[in-house]
Every structure is written in structure tokens, then in C-alpha cells.
Amino acid sequence: MTLANYTPDQLDALALRLLDIAAIFREMAHQSRQQGVGTVTLHDRKAHEWCDRLEHWARRAQAELEVKVRMERATRRVQTLDS
């Protein structure tokens, strides 16, 4: 596993990529309804496993960002008090 620093723009790009994937599934759902196709066969367990891992990864990253934000705020407050 490789750790990489993400800029806000890179986070946006990742979010847009995930939205593109979601849009594929939304289009599949729409087409399935429109064409009267009852079901689409997918590897359900694997899809849910990936989504669970992705959600866990995102929430952990969000928590780590929150810690960094709080540390930056505290540092700025200390610097303001010292001035």
C-alpha cells in the first residue's frame, strides 16, 4: 500500500471519478427499467466488499484530516497569542 499526499484538487478528481462510476450504475439501472430487463448479474459480494473497504478508507482519511485541521488551528492560535 502506498501513501500519497493529495491536494484538494486531487481529492476533487477522485470524488469525480467515483461519481463517474456511480453514474455508470445509475445509467444501467435506468436502461434496465426502460428496456424491461428485470435483473443484471453482478458479483454482489465483491462489490459490497469493495464499497465497504472504500467507505472505511474514506472515513479514516476524513478523521485523519480532522486531526490535521485541529492541529493547524491550535498552532495558529498559539502563534496569535505569542504575537
PECORLIN-V937452 format. One record per helix or strand. SS is the DSSP state (~ for helix, > for strand). FROM is the first residue (numbers start at 1). TO is the last residue. If there is no record, write none. Layout:
ss->[SS,SS]
from->[FROM,FROM]
to->[TO,TO]
//
This chain:
ss->[~,~]
from->[8,44]
to->[35,82]
//
